[in-house]
Amino acid sequence: MIPQSKGKMYLSDERGYNEMPWFRTYNTFNFGRYFNEHKQPFGALYVLNEDVLAGGNGFRMEIETASDIILLPVVGAITVSTNDGHNGLLEAGQVQVLHLTRGTTFEVRNPYENDLVKFLQLWIKTPIATSATLTTFDLSHKDQLHTLINNDTYSLSIGKFNGRAETTYPLKDKAKGVFVFNIEGAFEVQYRLLHNGDGLALWDVDAIEMEALSSDAIILLLEVAM
């Protein structure tokens, strides 16, 4: 029998869910009114939301703990602004990191009149202030992981894979854990099957092995302080 690394699955259909006529959100961890005793933060990562916004709509949130807010459009583009002066457009193929202190508010809006947009939010507790960064990436370079962000607290990577393509992610810091989120398609990660929206937390591991089980499958990996 092949030994499995220590891990925990976060199934897509077990996520928190909230819907309004103009907005849908799926919550991997406890968020807002959603609470499940088994969906506590994974290390410094405490929010992972998959959000859908209707045209011309937006929302505003206030940060309660100093955090890096990572925004990654999956479909379309969003505008992002904060009450301390940041304002910009973020498109699919880009990732934005904002370090926000307690009491800071940020707003996300759909700039299109009629089209839906979909994006990911990741919130990571990071007491050390970092500068706002915007990184562009190209998923047409397939079958490899692209490092988007790399700092002392976490490292974020993304990749798009052909069916049956394999790769290995060696941890940069073996004291950290890895959270894997399946954006599109199907993967086998450390001998566990992941479908769209599934997450997998792994710890006490030196490297992560994965294989795409469908064409154009997209996966996100966050190596994060525990």
C-alpha positions as CSV (number, residue, x, y, z in Angstrom):
1,M,0.0,0.0,0.0
2,I,1.3,3.5,-0.9
3,P,1.6,5.6,2.3
4,Q,-0.4,8.9,2.2
5,S,1.0,12.1,3.6
6,K,-0.9,13.8,6.4
7,G,-3.8,15.8,4.9
8,K,-7.4,16.9,5.0
9,M,-9.9,17.3,2.2
10,Y,-12.1,20.3,1.8
11,L,-14.8,19.1,-0.7
12,S,-16.4,21.6,-3.0
13,D,-20.0,20.7,-2.2
14,E,-19.3,21.0,1.5
15,R,-18.2,24.7,1.3
16,G,-20.2,27.5,2.8
17,Y,-22.5,29.1,0.3
18,N,-24.3,32.4,0.2
19,E,-26.3,33.8,-2.8
20,M,-28.0,37.1,-3.7
21,P,-29.4,38.1,-7.0
22,W,-26.1,39.8,-7.9
23,F,-23.6,37.8,-6.0
24,R,-22.6,34.2,-5.1
25,T,-19.8,33.1,-2.7
26,Y,-18.4,29.7,-1.9
27,N,-16.3,29.6,1.3
28,T,-13.7,26.9,1.9
29,F,-13.2,28.1,5.5
30,N,-15.5,29.7,8.0
31,F,-16.6,33.1,6.8
32,G,-19.3,35.5,7.7
33,R,-22.4,33.6,8.8
34,Y,-21.0,30.3,7.7
35,F,-19.4,28.2,10.5
36,N,-18.4,24.6,10.6
37,E,-16.1,23.3,13.4
38,H,-14.2,21.3,10.8
39,K,-13.4,24.3,8.6
40,Q,-10.9,26.2,10.8
41,P,-8.0,28.1,9.2
42,F,-5.0,26.2,7.8
43,G,-2.0,27.9,9.4
44,A,-1.9,31.6,8.4
45,L,-4.5,31.0,5.6
46,Y,-8.0,31.8,7.0
47,V,-10.1,32.8,4.0
48,L,-10.4,31.1,0.6
49,N,-13.5,32.3,-1.2
50,E,-14.7,31.7,-4.8
51,D,-16.9,34.6,-5.7
52,V,-19.2,35.5,-8.7
53,L,-20.3,39.0,-9.3
54,A,-23.0,40.2,-11.7
55,G,-22.4,43.2,-14.0
56,G,-22.1,46.6,-12.4
57,N,-22.1,45.2,-8.8
58,G,-19.6,45.1,-6.0
59,F,-19.0,44.7,-2.3
60,R,-17.0,46.3,0.5
61,M,-15.3,44.5,3.4
62,E,-13.4,45.6,6.5
63,I,-10.2,43.8,7.6
64,E,-10.1,42.8,11.3
65,T,-6.6,41.3,11.4
66,A,-3.5,42.6,9.5
67,S,-3.4,40.4,6.4
68,D,-2.3,40.0,2.9
69,I,-5.4,39.9,0.7
70,I,-4.8,38.0,-2.6
71,L,-7.2,38.5,-5.4
72,L,-7.1,36.3,-8.5
73,P,-9.7,36.7,-11.3
74,V,-10.6,33.4,-13.0
75,V,-13.1,34.8,-15.5
76,G,-13.2,38.5,-16.6
77,A,-11.8,41.4,-14.6
78,I,-12.5,43.3,-11.3
79,T,-11.7,46.7,-10.0
80,V,-10.1,46.9,-6.5
81,S,-10.0,49.9,-4.3
82,T,-9.1,50.6,-0.6
83,N,-9.9,53.4,1.8
84,D,-6.1,54.2,2.0
85,G,-5.9,55.1,-1.7
86,H,-5.3,52.0,-3.8
87,N,-7.3,51.8,-6.9
88,G,-6.8,49.6,-10.0
89,L,-8.1,47.1,-12.5
90,L,-7.2,43.4,-12.2
91,E,-7.7,41.0,-15.1
92,A,-7.6,37.2,-15.6
93,G,-4.0,36.3,-15.9
94,Q,-3.0,38.7,-13.1
95,V,-2.9,38.4,-9.3
96,Q,-3.0,41.3,-6.8
97,V,-1.6,41.3,-3.3
98,L,-2.6,44.0,-0.8
99,H,-1.3,44.2,2.7
100,L,-4.2,45.7,4.7
101,T,-4.1,46.6,8.4
102,R,-6.9,46.2,10.9
103,G,-9.8,48.6,10.1
104,T,-8.9,49.0,6.4
105,T,-11.7,48.5,4.0
106,F,-11.5,47.3,0.4
107,E,-14.0,47.2,-2.4
108,V,-14.3,44.8,-5.3
109,R,-16.5,45.7,-8.3
110,N,-17.4,44.1,-11.6
111,P,-16.6,46.7,-14.3
112,Y,-18.8,45.1,-17.0
113,E,-22.3,46.1,-17.6
114,N,-23.8,42.7,-18.2
115,D,-21.1,40.0,-17.9
116,L,-20.4,37.9,-14.8
117,V,-17.0,37.8,-13.3
118,K,-15.5,35.0,-11.1
119,F,-12.5,35.4,-8.8
120,L,-10.7,34.0,-5.8
121,Q,-10.0,35.7,-2.5
122,L,-7.3,34.4,-0.2
123,W,-6.6,36.1,3.2
124,I,-3.4,35.3,5.0
125,K,-2.4,36.6,8.4
126,T,0.8,38.5,7.8
127,P,1.8,40.9,10.6
128,I,4.8,42.2,8.7
129,A,3.8,44.9,6.2
130,T,4.4,44.2,2.5
131,S,4.1,46.4,-0.5
132,A,1.1,46.0,-2.9
133,T,2.1,43.9,-5.9
134,L,0.5,43.0,-9.1
135,T,1.9,40.0,-11.0
136,T,1.0,38.9,-14.6
137,F,1.2,35.2,-15.6
138,D,0.7,33.2,-18.7
139,L,-1.0,29.8,-18.4
140,S,-0.4,29.0,-22.1
141,H,2.9,27.7,-20.8
142,K,1.4,24.4,-19.7
143,D,2.5,21.4,-17.6
144,Q,4.5,23.5,-15.1
145,L,3.9,25.5,-11.9
146,H,4.4,29.3,-12.1
147,T,5.4,31.0,-8.9
148,L,3.2,34.1,-8.4
149,I,4.3,35.3,-4.9
150,N,7.2,34.2,-2.7
151,N,7.9,35.7,0.8
152,D,8.7,34.6,4.3
153,T,5.1,33.7,5.2
154,Y,3.9,32.0,2.0
155,S,4.5,31.1,-1.6
156,L,1.7,31.0,-4.2
157,S,1.9,29.0,-7.5
158,I,-0.5,28.2,-10.3
159,G,-0.3,25.9,-13.3
160,K,-2.4,24.6,-16.2
161,F,-1.9,21.0,-17.3
162,N,-2.7,18.7,-20.1
163,G,-4.3,15.4,-19.3
164,R,-1.9,12.9,-17.7
165,A,0.8,15.5,-17.2
166,E,2.7,15.2,-13.9
167,T,4.7,17.5,-11.8
168,T,6.3,17.6,-8.3
169,Y,6.4,20.6,-6.0
170,P,9.3,20.6,-3.6
171,L,8.5,22.6,-0.5
172,K,10.7,25.7,0.0
173,D,10.4,25.4,3.8
174,K,9.5,21.9,5.2
175,A,8.1,23.5,8.4
176,K,5.3,24.9,6.3
177,G,2.1,23.3,5.0
178,V,0.6,23.3,1.6
179,F,-3.0,24.1,0.6
180,V,-4.0,22.9,-2.8
181,F,-7.1,24.3,-4.6
182,N,-8.4,22.8,-7.8
183,I,-9.7,25.7,-10.0
184,E,-10.6,23.7,-13.1
185,G,-10.7,20.0,-14.2
186,A,-9.5,17.0,-12.1
187,F,-6.2,16.2,-10.4
188,E,-4.7,13.5,-8.3
189,V,-2.6,15.1,-5.6
190,Q,-0.7,12.9,-3.1
191,Y,-2.9,10.0,-4.1
192,R,-6.1,12.0,-3.5
193,L,-8.7,12.9,-6.2
194,L,-9.6,16.6,-6.5
195,H,-12.4,18.0,-8.7
196,N,-13.5,21.6,-9.3
197,G,-13.5,23.6,-6.1
198,D,-12.0,20.9,-4.0
199,G,-9.2,21.8,-1.6
200,L,-6.5,19.7,0.1
201,A,-4.4,20.7,3.1
202,L,-1.1,18.8,3.5
203,W,1.6,19.0,6.2
204,D,4.7,17.1,7.3
205,V,5.7,16.6,3.7
206,D,8.8,17.3,1.7
207,A,7.2,17.5,-1.8
208,I,3.8,17.4,-3.4
209,E,3.2,15.0,-6.4
210,M,0.3,15.7,-8.7
211,E,-1.1,14.4,-12.0
212,A,-3.8,16.1,-14.1
213,L,-6.6,13.8,-15.0
214,S,-8.3,16.1,-17.6
215,S,-7.2,18.5,-20.3
216,D,-6.5,22.2,-19.4
217,A,-6.8,21.5,-15.7
218,I,-5.8,24.4,-13.5
219,I,-4.4,24.1,-9.9
220,L,-3.4,26.6,-7.2
221,L,-0.8,25.8,-4.5
222,L,-0.2,27.8,-1.4
223,E,2.8,27.0,0.8
224,V,2.0,28.7,4.0
225,A,3.3,29.2,7.6
226,M,1.6,26.9,10.1
